Amino acid sequence: MPKPLFRILAAVLSFPLAVVAPATAAANYPITAVTPVAKPMASHIASNGWVLSGIVRDARYQPAAGFTVFLVDSQGVYQAAFGSSKTDSTGHFLINYPGTTTPPNSATPGAQLFISITNTKNQTVYHGSTPFTPVAGSTTYQTILLPA
């Protein structure tokens, strides 16, 4: 695959790609496979915003499609200012918080946030026990395995 086509493919797929070829391959050796090696990335992250991206899988390690991923505070109160995301058919989700000049009313600086997930019947199926700490200008990737 010519290099320009490889770059176009990487841009269209919106995530980094790895070329898998024998270690002894010469510079012109044909590509044997193109494999996604990383999570979906947000196209733009505001300097004072952040992205939470990842995949949700059930106890059998199958993608959990149509589930809602969102953030709650330590009391379990939904933090609407940060939005939510539905998982796609592969279990992937992406919350892109654009940031503001002042913290949202529902989120005080230093407040602990936790990832919570509801199923397609709006029943809570996951509540993270480890606080999620957003980092301005960056993406955090989480793989979440739901309990049986």
C-alpha positions as CSV (number, residue, x, y, z in Angstrom):
1,M,0.0,0.0,0.0
2,P,1.6,3.3,-1.0
3,K,2.4,5.7,1.9
4,P,-0.2,8.4,0.8
5,L,-3.0,5.7,0.8
6,F,-1.8,4.5,4.2
7,R,-2.1,8.1,5.6
8,I,-5.6,8.5,4.0
9,L,-6.7,5.2,5.6
10,A,-5.4,6.3,9.0
11,A,-7.2,9.6,8.7
12,V,-10.5,8.1,7.6
13,L,-10.5,5.5,10.4
14,S,-9.6,8.2,13.0
15,F,-7.3,6.1,15.0
16,P,-3.6,5.2,14.9
17,L,-2.7,2.2,12.8
18,A,0.2,-0.3,13.0
19,V,1.7,-2.0,10.0
20,V,2.2,-5.7,10.6
21,A,5.0,-7.2,8.5
22,P,7.9,-9.6,9.0
23,A,10.8,-8.1,11.0
24,T,13.2,-8.6,8.1
25,A,11.0,-6.7,5.7
26,A,12.7,-4.3,3.3
27,A,11.5,-0.7,3.0
28,N,9.4,-1.7,0.0
29,Y,8.0,-4.9,1.4
30,P,4.2,-5.1,0.9
31,I,2.0,-4.6,3.9
32,T,0.5,-7.8,5.1
33,A,-2.1,-6.3,7.5
34,V,-3.2,-3.0,8.9
35,T,-4.4,-3.3,12.4
36,P,-6.0,-0.8,14.7
37,V,-3.8,-0.6,17.8
38,A,-5.3,2.2,19.9
39,K,-8.6,3.6,21.0
40,P,-10.7,6.0,19.1
41,M,-9.4,9.5,19.5
42,A,-11.3,12.8,19.7
43,S,-10.6,15.0,16.7
44,H,-10.1,18.0,18.9
45,I,-9.6,18.6,22.6
46,A,-10.0,22.1,24.0
47,S,-7.0,23.2,26.0
48,N,-9.2,23.5,29.1
49,G,-11.4,20.5,28.1
50,W,-10.8,16.8,28.2
51,V,-12.0,13.5,26.7
52,L,-13.0,10.2,28.3
53,S,-13.0,7.4,25.8
54,G,-13.1,3.7,26.0
55,I,-14.9,0.4,25.6
56,V,-17.5,-1.4,27.7
57,R,-17.6,-5.2,27.7
58,D,-19.9,-7.6,29.4
59,A,-18.7,-10.4,31.7
60,R,-18.2,-12.7,28.7
61,Y,-16.0,-9.9,27.2
62,Q,-18.5,-9.1,24.5
63,P,-19.2,-5.5,23.5
64,A,-22.0,-3.8,25.5
65,A,-23.9,-1.9,22.8
66,G,-26.4,0.8,23.6
67,F,-25.3,1.4,27.2
68,T,-25.0,4.9,28.6
69,V,-21.7,6.1,30.2
70,F,-21.7,9.1,32.4
71,L,-20.1,10.7,35.4
72,V,-21.4,11.0,39.0
73,D,-20.1,12.6,42.1
74,S,-19.2,10.8,45.3
75,Q,-22.9,10.9,46.3
76,G,-23.9,9.2,43.0
77,V,-25.4,12.4,41.6
78,Y,-25.3,12.7,37.8
79,Q,-23.0,15.4,36.6
80,A,-24.9,16.7,33.6
81,A,-22.4,19.4,32.8
82,F,-20.0,16.7,31.5
83,G,-22.5,15.0,29.3
84,S,-22.9,11.3,28.6
85,S,-22.3,8.9,25.8
86,K,-24.0,5.8,24.4
87,T,-21.8,2.8,23.5
88,D,-21.8,1.9,19.8
89,S,-22.1,-1.6,18.4
90,T,-18.5,-2.4,19.4
91,G,-18.9,-1.1,23.0
92,H,-16.9,2.1,22.4
93,F,-17.9,5.4,23.9
94,L,-16.5,9.0,23.9
95,I,-17.3,11.9,26.2
96,N,-15.7,15.1,24.9
97,Y,-16.0,17.9,27.5
98,P,-15.1,21.2,25.8
99,G,-14.2,22.9,29.1
100,T,-15.3,26.3,30.3
101,T,-13.7,29.4,31.8
102,T,-15.4,28.5,35.1
103,P,-16.2,25.1,36.6
104,P,-19.8,23.9,36.0
105,N,-22.1,24.6,39.0
106,S,-22.5,20.9,39.7
107,A,-18.8,20.3,39.8
108,T,-16.6,21.9,42.4
109,P,-12.8,22.0,41.9
110,G,-11.3,18.9,43.4
111,A,-14.6,17.1,43.6
112,Q,-14.3,13.3,42.9
113,L,-16.0,12.0,39.8
114,F,-16.9,8.3,39.1
115,I,-17.8,6.5,35.9
116,S,-21.3,5.1,36.0
117,I,-23.1,3.0,33.3
118,T,-26.7,2.1,32.7
119,N,-28.0,-0.6,30.4
120,T,-30.6,-0.3,27.7
121,K,-33.3,-0.5,30.3
122,N,-31.8,2.4,32.2
123,Q,-30.7,0.2,35.1
124,T,-27.3,0.9,36.7
125,V,-25.0,-1.9,35.9
126,Y,-21.7,-0.3,36.9
127,H,-20.5,2.3,39.3
128,G,-16.7,2.8,39.4
129,S,-15.0,2.6,42.7
130,T,-11.9,4.5,41.5
131,P,-12.3,8.2,41.0
132,F,-11.9,9.5,37.5
133,T,-9.6,12.6,37.4
134,P,-9.9,14.5,34.1
135,V,-6.7,16.1,32.9
136,A,-7.1,19.3,30.9
137,G,-6.1,19.0,27.2
138,S,-5.9,15.2,27.3
139,T,-7.7,12.0,26.6
140,T,-8.2,9.2,29.2
141,Y,-9.0,5.7,27.9
142,Q,-10.8,3.2,30.0
143,T,-11.7,-0.4,29.4
144,I,-14.6,-1.4,31.6
145,L,-15.6,-5.0,32.2
146,L,-19.1,-5.2,33.6
147,P,-19.8,-7.6,36.5
148,A,-21.6,-10.9,35.8
